[in-house]
Amino acid sequence: MRHIPKKRFGQNFLTDDNVLHEIIRAIAPAPDDRMVEIGPGQGAMTRLLLDALKQLQVVELDRDLVVLLQKKFSADKLVIHSGDALQFDFGALKTDDRPLRIVGNLPYNISSPLLFHLAQFAPLVVDQHFMLQKEVVERMVADPGSRDYGRLSVMLQWRYQMELLFVVPPTAFDPPPKVDSAIVRMVPIAAPLEVGQRQLEQTVTKAFSQRRKVIRNCVAGMFTEAQLVDAGIDPQSRPETVPLQQFVNLARMLSD
C-alpha cells in the first residue's frame, strides 16, 4: 500500500537510487556503528544502511510510517523510536563507548530548530550527515562577509566543522520540493571555544536582529562601544562581517 506524503510533516521522500547510493558512500557505514536515522520515511535509505550495519535505530514521528517500517524490516535489525525528533533524547541511545552517528533527510519546516536541538548532544556524536534545503546548508557553512552568514552560521560553526558535499535536485524526490537540496557533513569540534551557550546565543541573536545596521546599533543596550572594541570588533562593522572568535569574545562579557 502506497504511503501518501503528508504536508504537515514536511514529507518529501528521496527516491533516486543514484543519489541514495552517493549518500551511503559519503556516510560510509561500518557494521558496528551506532547509527541513528532521523525521519526514515518509507525506508529507502534505511534499507541501504541496514545492508552495511548490524543494527540501525530510527526516530519517526508519523505513526503510519512506523507501521510500514515494522512490516518491512525485522525488529532485531531496526529499532524504531516512535516520536518527535525535536523532543527526542538522543543521549539515551549512547549506551556503550561507541559514539553516535546521526543521519537523515530532515523536514525543511523544522530543520533549524532540530539542528539546534541536536547540538546539545554534540559531545556524544562522531559525525552527522543530513539532507537539507540547499539554502539552509549554504547558511550553515557560510564564511564571514558573505550574504549567507548569520546566526545559524555562528552557532553551528562554534560546535561543528561542516562541509556541503553535493547538491540534490528536486527530481530526486516524491513529491519533488520547490527548491534544491544538499547533503551536509557535520563533525563535532572536540574542544569548542570556551563560552556559555546561552550567552553566545543571546549575543548572536541580538547582533543579527537588524542586519542592515552597524553592529554598534544592533547590540545597543547589551554592549557598549568600548566592549565591542575590547572584543576586537569595529563598532562600525556589520554583523555579517564579524568572525566567530570575536562573537565569543563579546559573549564572554555577559555574566552567567
C-alpha positions as a printed NumPy array, in Angstrom:
array([[ 0.   ,  0.   ,  0.   ],
       [ 1.44 ,  3.357, -1.058],
       [ 2.006,  5.959,  1.663],
       [ 0.692,  9.409,  0.74 ],
       [ 3.222, 12.086,  1.791],
       [ 1.831, 14.393,  4.492],
       [ 2.42 , 18.113,  4.13 ],
       [ 2.149, 18.729,  7.868],
       [ 5.208, 16.534,  8.407],
       [ 7.12 , 18.12 ,  5.513],
       [ 7.45 , 14.741,  3.802],
       [ 9.456, 14.597,  0.573],
       [10.732, 11.062,  0.061],
       [14.075, 10.52 , -1.641],
       [13.536,  8.003, -4.451],
       [16.551,  8.383, -6.767],
       [18.766,  5.284, -6.405],
       [21.883,  7.035, -7.698],
       [21.535,  9.804, -5.114],
       [20.801,  7.28 , -2.365],
       [23.958,  5.329, -3.142],
       [26.001,  8.541, -3.304],
       [24.778,  9.447,  0.189],
       [25.659,  5.981,  1.504],
       [29.163,  6.321,  0.048],
       [29.535,  9.684,  1.83 ],
       [28.348,  8.212,  5.149],
       [30.448,  5.03 ,  4.764],
       [28.602,  2.975,  7.417],
       [30.573,  0.206,  9.164],
       [28.925, -2.89 , 10.719],
       [29.402, -1.905, 14.372],
       [28.48 ,  1.78 , 14.031],
       [25.862,  3.082, 16.461],
       [23.841,  4.741, 13.705],
       [20.645,  6.762, 14.148],
       [18.446,  7.826, 11.242],
       [16.027, 10.72 , 11.709],
       [12.877, 10.565,  9.589],
       [13.433,  7.265,  7.738],
       [10.225,  7.758,  5.743],
       [ 9.424,  4.678,  3.705],
       [12.869,  3.196,  4.341],
       [14.756,  3.89 ,  1.096],
       [17.971,  4.94 ,  2.843],
       [17.19 ,  2.681,  5.815],
       [17.406, -0.382,  3.588],
       [20.821,  0.599,  2.229],
       [22.152,  1.427,  5.699],
       [20.983, -1.946,  7.019],
       [22.912, -3.67 ,  4.233],
       [26.066, -2.424,  5.971],
       [25.037, -2.268,  9.646],
       [24.336, -4.939, 12.26 ],
       [21.625, -2.694, 13.689],
       [20.074,  0.714, 12.982],
       [17.975,  2.941, 15.219],
       [15.438,  5.332, 13.707],
       [13.268,  8.17 , 15.021],
       [ 9.962,  8.576, 13.145],
       [ 7.03 , 10.848, 14.016],
       [ 4.458,  9.546, 11.513],
       [ 2.754,  6.512, 13.065],
       [ 1.601,  5.254,  9.669],
       [ 5.248,  5.087,  8.595],
       [ 6.204,  3.353, 11.846],
       [ 3.748,  0.571, 10.97 ],
       [ 5.106,  0.41 ,  7.408],
       [ 8.703,  0.161,  8.668],
       [ 7.765, -2.559, 11.156],
       [ 6.396, -4.608,  8.268],
       [ 9.43 , -4.028,  6.033],
       [12.262, -4.714,  8.482],
       [12.958, -7.163, 11.301],
       [12.822, -5.769, 14.838],
       [16.269, -7.117, 15.757],
       [17.867, -5.167, 12.88 ],
       [15.751, -1.99 , 13.001],
       [14.958, -0.387, 16.366],
       [12.151,  2.139, 15.872],
       [11.588,  5.062, 18.232],
       [ 8.137,  6.497, 17.537],
       [ 8.253, 10.18 , 18.418],
       [ 9.229, 13.743, 17.572],
       [12.953, 14.233, 16.885],
       [12.633, 17.797, 18.233],
       [11.814, 16.357, 21.67 ],
       [13.868, 13.174, 21.469],
       [16.685, 12.452, 23.941],
       [19.446, 11.265, 21.609],
       [21.755, 10.913, 24.6  ],
       [19.687,  7.936, 25.766],
       [20.849,  5.995, 22.683],
       [24.509,  6.032, 23.733],
       [24.605,  3.002, 25.993],
       [28.259,  1.993, 25.48 ],
       [31.567,  3.551, 24.424],
       [30.567,  3.847, 20.766],
       [29.823,  7.426, 19.658],
       [26.61 ,  8.154, 17.781],
       [26.481,  8.655, 14.019],
       [23.329, 10.563, 13.019],
       [21.89 , 10.726,  9.507],
       [18.645, 11.779,  7.889],
       [16.583, 13.571,  5.304],
       [15.38 , 16.357,  7.599],
       [11.981, 18.002,  7.098],
       [12.64 , 21.527,  5.847],
       [ 9.998, 23.057,  8.107],
       [11.871, 22.07 , 11.302],
       [15.485, 21.903, 10.121],
       [16.925, 24.861, 12.063],
       [15.309, 24.065, 15.449],
       [16.239, 20.405, 15.   ],
       [19.888, 21.294, 14.32 ],
       [19.961, 23.411, 17.488],
       [18.338, 20.562, 19.458],
       [20.967, 18.108, 18.186],
       [23.821, 20.477, 19.074],
       [23.371, 19.729, 22.774],
       [24.306, 16.097, 22.059],
       [27.429, 17.003, 20.029],
       [29.87 , 15.588, 22.628],
       [28.303, 12.131, 22.111],
       [28.453, 12.256, 18.302],
       [31.267, 11.441, 15.868],
       [29.513, 12.814, 12.76 ],
       [26.191, 13.811, 11.201],
       [25.106, 13.601,  7.55 ],
       [21.895, 15.377,  6.633],
       [19.836, 16.217,  3.59 ],
       [18.604, 19.773,  3.973],
       [17.338, 22.614,  1.857],
       [20.386, 23.874, -0.091],
       [19.805, 27.419,  1.118],
       [20.   , 26.236,  4.748],
       [23.261, 24.345,  4.157],
       [24.748, 27.43 ,  2.467],
       [23.895, 29.434,  5.592],
       [25.421, 26.75 ,  7.835],
       [28.803, 26.752,  6.069],
       [28.94 , 30.467,  5.137],
       [32.088, 32.491,  5.82 ],
       [32.058, 35.924,  7.495],
       [31.421, 38.637,  4.921],
       [29.06 , 36.586,  2.776],
       [25.343, 37.335,  2.497],
       [24.504, 33.862,  3.887],
       [26.485, 34.325,  7.111],
       [24.266, 34.777, 10.149],
       [23.034, 33.349, 13.456],
       [22.835, 29.769, 12.126],
       [26.398, 30.006, 10.754],
       [27.904, 31.251, 14.01 ],
       [26.061, 28.929, 16.398],
       [26.717, 25.78 , 14.37 ],
       [30.312, 26.664, 13.426],
       [31.002, 27.029, 17.145],
       [30.158, 23.311, 17.607],
       [30.923, 21.682, 14.229],
       [33.26 , 21.525, 11.264],
       [30.853, 21.466,  8.309],
       [31.047, 20.771,  4.602],
       [28.495, 20.917,  1.794],
       [29.125, 17.606, -0.004],
       [26.806, 17.775, -3.016],
       [23.532, 19.216, -4.299],
       [20.407, 17.114, -4.921],
       [17.784, 18.289, -7.465],
       [14.022, 18.291, -6.763],
       [13.536, 15.463, -9.297],
       [15.173, 13.028, -6.838],
       [12.138, 13.248, -4.53 ],
       [ 8.491, 12.241, -4.395],
       [ 6.808, 14.678, -4.267],
       [ 9.51 , 16.99 , -5.683],
       [10.152, 20.031, -3.444],
       [10.267, 23.5  , -4.98 ],
       [13.927, 24.004, -4.058],
       [17.282, 22.275, -4.414],
       [18.56 , 20.176, -1.53 ],
       [22.107, 19.478, -0.347],
       [23.989, 16.944,  1.731],
       [25.997, 18.376,  4.616],
       [28.607, 16.636,  6.761],
       [28.857, 17.901, 10.352],
       [31.763, 16.787, 12.56 ],
       [31.596, 17.972, 16.19 ],
       [34.556, 20.032, 17.411],
       [36.172, 18.205, 20.331],
       [37.011, 21.403, 22.232],
       [34.794, 24.298, 21.108],
       [35.802, 27.837, 22.061],
       [35.035, 28.262, 25.743],
       [31.871, 30.316, 26.226],
       [28.402, 29.776, 27.662],
       [25.951, 28.622, 25.004],
       [23.207, 30.85 , 26.382],
       [25.48 , 33.915, 26.37 ],
       [26.648, 33.245, 22.813],
       [23.069, 32.662, 21.656],
       [21.924, 35.943, 23.241],
       [24.828, 37.854, 21.691],
       [24.394, 36.444, 18.197],
       [20.601, 36.791, 18.202],
       [20.884, 40.441, 19.232],
       [23.647, 41.149, 16.707],
       [21.694, 39.739, 13.755],
       [18.323, 41.199, 14.759],
       [18.852, 44.171, 12.397],
       [21.261, 43.055,  9.701],
       [21.244, 46.351,  7.797],
       [22.546, 48.313, 10.778],
       [26.112, 48.527, 12.05 ],
       [26.815, 46.233, 14.97 ],
       [27.107, 49.1  , 17.478],
       [23.438, 49.901, 16.89 ],
       [22.377, 46.239, 16.785],
       [23.736, 45.423, 20.242],
       [22.966, 48.796, 21.881],
       [21.711, 48.218, 25.407],
       [23.588, 44.908, 25.706],
       [27.17 , 46.016, 24.95 ],
       [28.959, 49.365, 24.913],
       [31.117, 50.594, 22.066],
       [34.154, 50.122, 24.316],
       [33.226, 46.475, 24.879],
       [32.97 , 45.93 , 21.13 ],
       [36.468, 47.349, 20.689],
       [37.765, 45.164, 23.545],
       [36.303, 42.115, 21.761],
       [38.204, 43.067, 18.605],
       [35.141, 44.313, 16.737],
       [34.93 , 47.55 , 14.764],
       [31.73 , 49.21 , 16.076],
       [31.017, 50.458, 12.538],
       [31.181, 46.963, 11.007],
       [28.094, 44.987, 10.054],
       [27.242, 41.793, 11.953],
       [27.779, 39.548,  8.917],
       [31.485, 40.524,  8.818],
       [32.242, 39.51 , 12.427],
       [34.061, 36.144, 12.816],
       [33.076, 33.501, 15.375],
       [36.04 , 34.206, 17.671],
       [35.024, 37.847, 18.092],
       [31.406, 36.916, 18.868],
       [32.794, 34.544, 21.511],
       [34.962, 37.334, 22.937],
       [31.863, 39.525, 23.212],
       [29.642, 36.828, 24.691],
       [32.205, 36.132, 27.435],
       [31.492, 39.642, 28.769],
       [27.973, 38.635, 29.726],
       [27.596, 37.38 , 33.291],
       [26.171, 33.926, 33.963]])
